[in-house]
Amino acid sequence: MSLEIKNDRRKHFRMQFKNRKGGRAEFILPNGSRIKARLLDVGGGGLRCAISRETTEIPAINTYFDRIYVFSTTFGNPLIFSGIVRRKKALSGRQGIELGVEFSAVLSNLHEINENEEIVRKRAQRLEVNKNFFLARLQQTQAYGKVRDIHRRGERRTDLHYNFHDIAFGLPPEERWWFYCVIDSLKNTGQRYQKGLLVEYLDLCRKGTGGYQRQ
């Protein structure tokens, strides 16, 4: 999979998927049928995707979907959103039609804190907030993407997220899912595109802990 990070002109970085097999999105219609799309990029506020020109029901601008699924091995489990089509344009050649979607709600459980919130709050207050601490914590956690056993892979992913609950607690609920996605990507992708991901990771750590002392 080819995955790059670029600066979203709005608020968030975008994970960009250039490989056709890198990710896909599915829009659920009211009748239960699905519009399938190739994922182009995803960020904390929305996504871009491309659908075939031969798609039977091409969404119009301002079309609302109460279920949008995003699939990629980068994230482990599917991400689920509701959202609105904000942009639409024809791509050159046989690339199809590009849709820009703004998320209106995060329906995945990645944003949840699955433990006593008072314990998490106290742990967050004790953090030694400096950049090297956050980098060391990331390095010491285990990746799960290449674990073949499904059950074991799920356990390792849960452990990975648990190790960052204290930081995630300090983020707004609507940004916690994105923080976990950044962590997943850092642990499951190669080194080539790490720089942008690390910048985003450190920015979110700083925000989640109220800042850190640069060294």
Helices and strands as residue ranges (DSSP letters): E 3-7, E 13-17, E 24-28, E 34-43, E 46-51, E 64-71, E 79-90, E 97-106, G 109-111, H 117-125, H 131-140, H 150-162, H 165-169, H 173-188, H 194-209
